[in-house]
Amino acid sequence: MKNIQVIDGARNCRYPIYSATDDEFAIIFPGEGQDIEFIEDAICRVEKVKLEGVMRRIWSREIEKPQVLGIHGTLFYELDFKKVFYPTKKEAGMVFSLK
């Protein structure tokens, strides 16, 4: 199982963490070493019914933060403007400033 932190554009976002199977994780984060994804990109890439099923299962497995042993991926909702900071969709490749 892998842990995914969800960050959305809502002012009251609480940054929950969910557990995903390795197969579910690979559907959302398909790239080699990828640990950043934007839901809008996943929606364009994955068949709607399949993605809805995956997300429904993941939403049922929220983990309380004191129980989390690592975060393997971050899934952004409604934060497309952050894409410029993650050109490789890897946290390690984050661009901290734009010229």
C-alpha positions in Angstrom: 0.0 0.0 0.0 1.1 3.5 -0.7 -0.1 6.8 0.9 -1.4 9.7 -1.1 -1.9 13.2 0.3 -4.6 15.2 -1.3 -4.3 19.0 -1.5 -7.2 20.9 -3.1 -7.9 24.5 -3.9 -10.5 24.9 -1.1 -9.8 27.5 1.6 -10.7 24.9 4.2 -8.7 22.0 2.7 -7.4 19.8 5.5 -4.8 17.8 3.5 -6.0 14.3 4.2 -4.0 11.2 3.5 -5.4 8.0 1.9 -4.0 4.5 1.3 -3.9 3.1 -2.2 -2.9 -0.3 -3.5 0.1 -0.4 -5.7 -2.1 -0.9 -8.8 -4.3 2.1 -7.8 -1.2 4.2 -7.2 0.2 3.3 -10.6 -3.1 4.4 -12.3 -2.9 7.9 -10.7 0.9 8.2 -10.8 1.9 6.3 -14.0 5.4 7.8 -14.6 8.6 6.2 -13.4 9.3 7.8 -10.0 6.3 10.1 -10.3 5.0 11.3 -7.0 3.0 14.4 -8.1 -0.2 14.4 -10.1 -3.0 16.8 -10.9 -6.5 15.3 -10.9 -7.3 17.2 -14.1 -4.5 15.4 -15.9 -5.6 12.0 -14.5 -9.1 12.7 -15.8 -7.8 13.4 -19.3 -5.6 10.2 -19.2 -7.8 7.6 -17.5 -11.2 6.3 -18.5 -13.8 8.1 -16.4 -15.5 5.0 -15.0 -12.2 3.4 -14.1 -10.8 6.6 -12.4 -14.1 7.0 -10.4 -13.8 3.5 -9.2 -10.2 3.9 -8.2 -10.9 7.1 -6.3 -14.0 5.7 -4.6 -11.9 2.9 -3.2 -9.1 5.2 -2.2 -11.5 7.6 -0.4 -12.7 4.7 1.7 -9.2 4.3 3.2 -8.4 7.6 4.9 -5.5 7.3 7.3 -5.2 9.4 10.5 -2.0 11.4 10.3 -0.4 10.0 13.4 -0.7 6.5 11.8 1.0 7.5 8.5 4.4 6.0 7.7 5.4 8.0 4.8 3.7 9.9 1.9 4.4 8.4 -1.5 2.4 10.8 -3.7 0.6 14.2 -3.7 -2.6 14.6 -5.7 -3.6 18.2 -6.4 -7.2 19.3 -7.1 -8.1 22.6 -8.6 -4.5 23.9 -8.4 -3.5 23.9 -12.0 -1.4 27.0 -11.5 1.1 24.8 -9.5 1.9 22.7 -12.6 4.8 25.1 -13.6 6.5 24.2 -10.3 6.4 20.5 -11.0 7.5 20.1 -14.7 8.7 16.5 -14.1 5.8 15.6 -11.8 8.4 14.6 -9.2 8.8 16.4 -5.9 12.5 16.2 -6.3 12.3 18.1 -9.6 10.3 21.0 -8.2 11.1 24.4 -9.5 11.2 26.9 -6.7 11.2 30.1 -8.7 10.3 31.0 -12.2 12.4 33.3 -14.3 
